[in-house]
Amino acid sequence: MSILVISEHDNVELKEATLSTITAAKEIGSDIDLLVAGYSCDEVVNKACMIPVISKVIVADKETYQNFLPENIGALGAEIGSSYSHILAPATSNGKNFMPRIAALLDVAQISEIISVQSVDTFERPIYAGNCIATVKSSDPIKVITVRATGFDDCESEGGSAPIENLDLDINLGISNFIKEEIAESDRPELTAADIVISGGRGMQNGENFRLLEGIADKLGAAIGASRAAVDSGFVPNDMQVGQTGKIVAPSLYIAVGISGAIQHLAGMKDSKVIVAINKDEDAPIFQVADYGLVADLFDALPELESKL
């Protein structure tokens, strides 16, 4: 039984979600290969080789894979993955884009966003917007799986010396082209892969006040999210939305600031290990799911919290 993990990277840095995905793979078996598909990605390959549990690093370094177009990465993953029993990738924006294509090309069902491994063919994943946990058993010959990074600890990232296998596969289906991307400059982690998330709601009153969260986020190494109400009010862009109609997160620590706790928002963060709520309304529903609650004016509480960190 062999496992292929498809790495998450930006051609420069191997992303932390890859390490969590490898931890999930370790719970399935010990024969793990890591695929690095990209362009001029030597730094990523070097980091990948240092991961102790990796048997082999497979490198597809072609201009075709530079921008991770899902059609091409999907075709590559299916071609390589057909000889493996399991194919895993982080449940990031990229992973969610190419993994369904791999599953379709291999004519198997995808198992999405697992948070636990029960056995080689049985996994746990949240359903109904996180309100239930489903135990899924797959009879497919190849298991195609996306992994919720926050469900697993990072594996060791140094001390290994895995061999490299360079591939000459250049699969360009020619059905999509990369035009451009605009990425907000931030040192903060991606929302869905962050270990700590601090989110603001309509209680922030306007977008300018979200700056009150930034200092705390920087000190904690946290990602910043928002409720749907804050997004609908135009305070912040939609890609920051946490909830049933936004992103599902499950960090070790979730801090909800000025968020009342609508059901659709709770569905997006209720799997967080520890939930802290700050709201001036002591009857806010968010306090029913919070492990720790502070009834206070956020404009007083946030500066004080930042000063204590």
Helices and strands as residue ranges (DSSP letters): E 3-6, H 16-26, E 32-38, H 42-49, E 54-61, G 63-65, H 70-81, E 86-90, H 93-106, E 110-114, E 116-119, E 122-127, E 132-137, E 143-147, G 149-151, E 164-166, G 191-193, E 196-200, G 202-204, G 207-210, H 211-220, E 223-226, H 228-232, G 238-240, E 253-257, H 263-269, E 274-279, H 286-289, E 292-295, H 298-308
